[in-house]
Structure formats: C-alpha cells, structure tokens
Amino acid sequence: MHALVHGRVQGVNFRRFVERHADALGLTGYVRNLASGRQVEVYAEGSKSDLDILIEHLYIGPPRAIVEKVDITWSEAKGGYTRFGVKY
C-alpha cells in the first residue's frame, strides 16, 4: 500500500505516529516527509486487514495534524523490508 497524506502533517510528529501504529500492526515499509512540506509518504506491506487499520489512522493523524486528504494506491508486496521505519 502506498499513501500520500496531505495537509498539516509535517512538524506534528506524524512520522512517529505512523511508525508506532505500523509497528504495532506488524507491518513493514517506511514513512517519510516529502519536500513539498505538506505531504507525508507511507509505503507499507502486510495483511490487507492490518493495512486498512493503518489507513484509518492516517486519516486521523496525531493531535496537532490536520489531514486534508489521503491518496491510496494498492500494489503487490515486494518483500523488500524487514521492519517499518522512518526515512529521512
């Protein structure tokens, strides 16, 4: 699953928020800020039900975030990650 989260999502601990939830769900992949300053990219692999739960969290975000929209793209898992982490 690839997601682009738009809004006030940088400088509000969004990456850590996503990492914490993805870890709890046993997902692999990454989260990172994009240069636009108003987007966070999430790439996650795991079961469809766990990915759906993560997506629910993306729409909410941490307390100071304002999520305007989330663009989701589905694809086959590549198996290239052993854990979930923050990319800088």
N, C-alpha and C positions, 0 to 999 in steps of 0.2 A: 504494500500500500504506500502510495506517495501522496503527501498532503502539503498544500501551501496554505498557511494560516495568515490571514490579512487583518490588519488593524493595529492597535497599540499592543504589540506583542514582543517588543524589544525593550530591555531595561526594566522588565517587570518579573523577572525570574521564570519566564515561560519555558526556556530550555530545561531548566532544572525540574520544573513541574512535569514536563513531558517525560524526561528521563526517569523520574521517580515512578510514574504510572506505568511506563513501558517495562521497567524492571520488575515491578510487582506482578505484571501480567506475563512475564517470561518471554517478552518479545526481543528481537534483535534488530539492529539498524542504527539510525542516528537522528539527531535533531541539530539544526544549525540556523543561525541568523543569516538572512540574505542582505546584500549590500543596499537594497532599497531603504532599509531602516524601518519598514512597515510589514515585513513578511518573515515568517519562520518556516523553514522546510523540514518536513518529517518524512523519513523513509523507515518503514517498519515491516518486519516479517514475523509471521506466527499464524495461529489459527484464525479463521475468519471471525469467530465469536470474540476472541480477545482483541482483534483489530477493531471491531465495531465498538467495543468498550473504550478503547483508546480514542477513537474518533469522537465519542460522546464527550470525553474530557477536553479534546481540542476545541470544541465549540464553547466550552465554559472558560477554560484557562484559569490561571491563578487570580487572586483577588484584585490586583491592580490592572489586569489586562482588560482590553476591550476588543473582543473578537468580532470583526465585521463580516467575515465570510471564511469558509474553508473549502478549498478545491481539492477533491479526492480523485485519484487515478488508481485503478487496480491493475496489477500485472502478476505474472508468475514469480514466485520467490526464487531468488538466485542463490541463496545459501552462502552469501559472501561475508556474513557477520556472525561472530560467536557471542556477542553481547550487545547491549544497547548503550550508546554513549553520545556525548556532546562533541560535535565537530566545531573547530574554531577556524 
